[in-house]
């Protein structure tokens, strides 16, 4: 057991580092490493709700100095104010960021445009020598369930990739034609072997990047409702008449549990003797968040940079 600090209310709680690494993840890492030499540019797809926490540090190590563009997918689920913040944050560090909506295809044309812009010098060299514009090979990488296949479908204009709503659906590599000169290599979602930061684990679980059974569902829900209470209190108040009654701006774990119980009562998650079925309440809360029934909520903001010691 390691002692980890709950960065939101300075509680110290006993917790173990989250260690897991399914076999298909190890295979995905090998494929990514092997195929990097085949491509000109990397398209790194992140979840717009957690554009910092959903960046896999393993991918960073593998890609190194390869040209890269970051795509924040599911922008329709994320807080637009935070989308702007993160676009500026990464731009200030020399990385292009575009936000897309894989359901409507909004922003997908920007992906092709960004790749062409990044490879403009190579294309110019070919044309100066009287040669045809080169074929540009790109590879899309990211964590599971961030919408890679759905986004590819929108860019390519047809269902060219296997899609699904569970992590790890796209398992085999596929070369796909994005435009006349750009071919994209699709790769399986890749997570890293161990989450040293428990908060990152909660965020990945809340957005559906990892399966519900990796972490305790109730703990994920309590984290989420505490976060909403601090950063989006009006949503809980207006929808469910739930307020943080503690004297700190970020409620304690116990206060979070009480708010989850209140949410469960509002949603009818009552069992015998009037008790709240916390598991069912937790699943309702997570499902409502993932489907944006609360509105557009981002779990990464400027404060999380301090959490991650960046």
Secondary structure, DSSP 8 states (H G I E B T S, - for coil): -EEEEETTTTEEEEE--EE---HHHHHHHHHHHHHGGG-SEEEEEEEGGGTTTTS-HHHHHHHTTS-EEEEEE-GGGS-HHHHHHHHHHHHTTT-EEEE-BTTTTBTHHHHHHHHHHHTHHHHHHHHHTT-----EEEEEEE-TTSSHHHHHHHHHTS--S---SSTT---S-EEEE-SSSEEEEE------SEES-HHHHHHHHHHTSS-TTTS-HHHHHHHHHHHHHHH-HHHHHHHH-----SSSSS--HHHHHHHHHHHHHHTT-B-GGG-B-HHHHHHHHHHHHHTTTT----S--THHHHHTT-
